Amino acid sequence: MINTVISAPNNSNANLAKIDSLFPSTAYKVSNKDRYRIEPGLGIPAVAWTATSPVGISRPPFFPPNGQPRNITVILDFNTPIPQWHFNKRWVADDHQVGKITHHLAADWTAPIEFFWHMCDLDNLRIQNVLIPERYSKETGLYFLQPYDPGKIPLVMVHGLVSSPDAYRHIINDLSPEPWFREKYQVWFYNYPTGTPWLYNAMRFRQIMGEAGNFARSKGPDDNLKKMVILSHSMGGLLTRTAISDPKTKLYNAHFKTPIDKLDVKPETKLLIKEGLLYKPLTDPKRVVFMAVPHRGSPMASFRGTALISNLIRLPKTLTVGLLDASIHSAREILEVDVPLDQIRPPTSISSLSPKSRGFIGLNQIALPKTMTFHSIIGDKGQGDTPESSDGVVPYWSSHIESVSSEKIVSCNHGVPDNPEASEEVKRILLLHLKQEKLLNYPENGPKKVARAAR
């Protein structure tokens, strides 16, 4: 950069001192060229990376384990006595003025987010997360894709069984080019080991979301926090639905006949039961999208091969003790027989997805909260025979629920978040949310500046 200067950081110009790595986006090989999102314009699109866990420095709350990506567009402006470098924050600025002329900035929306998934530790542990949940439980948490901004609505993404937050990589990729999305929303994603039962995972999700709410309120007004939208896929939808629903005593009564204060269990087991079945729900979410969610369970959970996999799951030792203690008392009360101890196993994520699970009996007695709006996106594996259809894992009779504002059937298997039609439906719902919250400054279908290309 001899005989040039770097422009000072400001609202639209990045501070290079806070960037650990910067390289042209063309230097990174994008895997999915069919959904490669770029925009033509002035400048060179670049990928910026800010590490969140430097050696010896504790990670800020809710930051991803390794780092956060940035979309930068680099310009060398010769319209000054000394040529000046501008490192435009592309997620903030759409245009750049050179002299008296305003130019639209070029952008690469796909390379930074793909680089993020390449760098982070949350996208390659799917099988381990199921079979050995204790080993990966330390990564359980809510992560902000960008630093928290009180001026934006949290869009929370909750993945499903044998999955990770990168289940939403295509949806994030498809949304990122939209100016209204970058201006109004911020992405949070929840990661958890999927080998533990969904009721336990729902409890942890609710607790961590409560912590995030407290953190957000410490940073500014909570107006946008209370406009929160949750996207949930598969078992993640069970976590979400459970966390936002007021169970009163319905979940508890589906498992036990004896009142909680008279239940003869260890103190730590009683606390686990209270936290998991008798709790106050989340109230910040305003809208929820269910994608291929087994609201009534999945028949696959009862298949012989699936049961064998369930038997391979090794739950955390401390959790196993509590679940086994609770399972013994629950089984003996509900079945009204003295069940032999060697016939009782603590539930796993897979066994808890059986349509006969008492969790589903209780959950489906609880009405969806009227303070929230709900949508369903359901996969049809290709037979086109809804309501007799299935996505290959969850049949329509389980993924369909009443009281939703809309239901969209898309032609795909259980991987609904990967489907372009589902991605467009999510986009429609998010735009509708802005319109109904009177926050939409663009035409209802949004501005169309997005281009597709392949290297």
Number of C-alpha atoms within 10 A of each C-alpha: 8 5 7 15 14 16 17 13 15 10 10 17 21 22 16 15 8 11 15 12 12 15 14 16 23 14 10 15 12 19 11 12 13 10 17 20 22 20 18 15 15 17 21 20 29 27 25 25 23 18 17 18 15 11 7 6 8 9 16 11 14 20 21 25 17 17 19 23 22 23 26 33 30 22 18 16 19 13 10 10 8 12 17 19 18 22 26 28 21 25 20 15 16 17 16 18 11 13 10 6 7 11 14 15 23 21 28 26 29 27 27 24 24 20 19 22 16 12 16 15 14 22 17 14 16 17 16 17 26 27 23 20 22 19 14 16 16 10 17 17 20 23 22 20 19 16 15 19 16 18 16 20 23 24 23 22 26 28 26 25 21 17 25 24 20 22 19 21 17 21 19 19 20 21 20 20 24 18 19 20 21 16 14 20 22 21 21 23 23 21 24 28 31 29 29 30 22 27 22 20 25 23 22 19 25 23 17 17 19 16 13 19 16 12 14 16 13 11 11 12 12 18 14 19 22 16 19 22 26 22 22 27 29 25 30 30 28 27 25 27 23 27 25 20 18 22 21 14 14 18 24 22 19 19 22 19 14 15 10 16 8 7 15 13 17 13 11 14 19 18 15 18 20 14 18 20 25 18 17 14 19 19 16 20 21 19 20 24 27 28 29 33 31 28 24 25 28 24 16 19 21 17 11 10 10 13 14 10 14 20 14 13 20 17 24 15 10 10 17 17 16 20 21 17 20 22 19 19 20 20 16 14 16 15 10 10 9 11 14 9 10 6 7 13 15 19 22 24 25 26 26 23 26 20 20 16 16 19 25 21 18 18 22 14 12 17 12 19 16 9 10 17 18 22 22 23 24 29 32 25 18 15 11 14 11 14 11 11 18 25 22 17 20 26 27 25 17 17 24 21 18 12 13 16 10 13 18 13 17 20 17 21 19 23 18 25 27 16 18 16 17 22 21 14 19 21 19 14 19 21 22 16 19 20 15 10 11 9 13 16 12 13 11 12 10 16 12 10 11 16 14 11 11 11 7
